[in-house]
Amino acid sequence: MGPRPMTTDGLPLIGPLPGHPGVVLATGHNMLGLMLAPATGRLVTGLLTGKPDDSLTPGGRAVRRGLGSSAGRV
């Protein structure tokens, strides 16, 4: 019970936080956090190690989307 990390478009924010080296976000799963946790963990592991999981195909959404004037895709 409590606030849920929701995004306006329903897509999670997963990736490096612009302007903050070493910070990776994995939030906004819209009440699906437990179900999406394994895939999110593999994505974050790939981001941190530089070895992406070949079984996952990222959609190209960048964390900076919606977080200011530097909106874009990675």
Long-range contacts (C-beta under 8 A, 24 or more apart in sequence): 4-30, 4-31, 5-29, 5-30, 5-33, 6-30, 6-31, 7-66, 8-66, 11-59, 11-61, 12-36, 12-40, 13-61, 13-63, 13-65, 14-40, 14-43, 14-44, 14-47, 14-58, 14-61, 14-63, 15-47, 15-61, 15-62, 15-63, 15-74, 16-47, 16-63, 17-63, 18-63, 18-64, 18-67, 18-68, 18-70, 24-48, 25-63
